[in-house]
Amino acid sequence: MALKKKLKKKAAPKKKTVKKKAVVSKKKPVRKQTKPKKKPALKKKSKSLSIGKVVGVVTHYFPKVRAAVIKVSSVLSVGDNIKIKGHTTDLAQSIDSIQLDHVSINSAKKGQEIGLLVNSRVRQQDTVYKV
């Protein structure tokens, strides 16, 4: 038998660990983002305040008899002054007669569709104001 030489493994020299100094970099100060100040919203002025109170809307017009059908949203009576305002319409008059189902009445209540004699042409969707 051949003698085997026992090789001793030499222990690897231990590496010395060198502690690295922490490099502190100078960071720029972070600016806080400021939110733009909100301006208060402007309130829209209602057209009805400058003209009067809305009392209805024109739903139909009969040109031969010069009568308008109005869907009433507030109380309307004979003798009231009204203004009918639309894209091309601007009419002011007093109410002489109101009809409901071909019968003359003195006042109309909310929700009724009435017939009203007008002095000039009006169009559908024109707004009726009480002045």
Buried (B, 14 or more C-beta within 10 A) or exposed (E): EEEEEEEEEEEEEEEEEEEEEEEEEEEEEEEEEEEEEEEEEEEEEEEBEEBBEBBBBBEBBEEEEBBBBBBBBEEBEBEBEBBBBBEEBEBBBEBEEBBBEEEEBEBBEEEBBBBBBBEEEBBEEBBBBBE
